[in-house]
Amino acid sequence: MRRHGTRLAAGALTLLLAGCAGDVQGVLAPVAHGAPDASKVTMLVATTRSPDPDSGILFSGERGAKSSFAEITVSIPPERVRKVGEVQWPSRLPGDPEREFVTLKVDRLEQPAALARLHTAALKAPKRRVLVFVHGFNNRFEDAVYRFAQIVHDSDANVVPLLFTWPSRGSLFAYGYDRESTNYSRHALEATLQALARDPAVGEVSILAHSMGNWLTLESLRQMAIRNGQIAPKIANIMLASPDVDVDVFRTQIAEIGKSRAKFTLFVSQDDRALAVSRRVWGGTARLGAINPEAEPYRDELAAEGITVLDLTKLRSDDRLNHGKFAESPEVVRLIGTRLVAGQSITDSRVGLGDRLMAVTAGAAATVGTAAGLAIATPIAIVDPHTRRNFNGRIEQLGNTISDTASTTGDALTTPLVNTGQTQ
């Protein structure tokens, strides 16, 4: 009877959530027309994601057999209706270009055509600068596209935008898959950077990496340095935002990249809650994006390597995880643009409150922990679309094994509440 009742409860919960208006998906399907006073950002895309037949999704979170390419134009609503640092997501399809981010044009490309368009765009850019963005953990393809469009627009950086996006399933519960996907994508990112270095139309390359994307970026640069004896001289700026990288591993990566390298800028925040969770996942080792740059040995080591550090700990933004300040703070995102324009060397996370509560149990080996997290997050998921978007899939996964652990779930429901208080 208990097993049957538990299954019914899970099924009823799924129906309840399915009946609520969900987070809009398929936003990359081009709209019929834009707004007269909206802004446009056209970016080139290189990805190791698997193509998706849905024109509104384009690329899934699964790994592709080879690199794919595209060119996408995004419309950003007029300044009078938006706040710098925010992505105004469509509330329904088609999106309203007067108030929301929408897609105007999508071209799927083969590699030669993509390189040709990059060459042409670089010739027209001031000082022929290219900005490469590598997103972080828990990003769907559309998350990366719209966030990068926001960064390019709000930073007012007159550059050629190139998004490198790797296979992320867009779920807090896919941390291991996402991490392995960065390793899967190392050669592809290095090949992209090598192509930029070879193109005579490209004068300078800057890289902006966020969160787990920093691991991918540093590993690709390390590979390039080992292969070529140094990283390409055209790579002038490397901006590491909230890097989810072990500080000890970072020391070895920097050493292997060598002294002949670009200008590194590191953005840290000691109140980064996402990195605090990552630190626990990785056995308590410090994450580079959450260090105190004034404490030793970090202060002397960073100075010796010539790495500029911007501490965003005291900066306030609307990011409740304090993990995306580099993109959501108007001051910081404009600083990125200023540095790029001056030639100097700055998730996104669409994560809901319920997701963060579920994340407390994500490291538990047993289904009990998952059930606890779902139970806590249920009322939040009903009103929070970011939580709800991950919720149904997690219930389906739980349903396969919940009957075997139902007898212990009652005790487990109290555990995350205790842990939450202890670990904040």
Secondary structure, 3 states (H helix, E strand, C coil): CHHHHHHHHHHHHHHHHHHCCCCCCCCCCCCCCCCCCCEEEEEEEEEEEEECCCCCCCEEEEEEEEEEEEEEEEEECCHHHCCCCCCCCCCCCCCCCCCCCEEEEEEEECHHHHHHHHHHHHHHCHHHEEEEEECCCCCCHHHHHHHHHHHHHHHCCCCEEEEEECCCCCCHHHHHHHHHHHHHCHHHHHHHHHHHHHCCCCCEEEEEEECCHHHHHHHHHHHHHHHHCCCCCCEEEEEEECCCCEHHHHHHHHHHHCCCCCEEEEEECCCCHHHHHHHHHCCCCCEHHHCCCCCCCHHHHHHHCCCEEEECCCCCCCCCCCCCHHHHCHHHHHHHHHHHHCCCCCCCCCCCHHHHHHHCCCCCCCHHHHHHHHHHHHHHHHHCHHHHHHHHHHHHHHHCCHHHHHHHHHHHCCHHHHHHHHHC
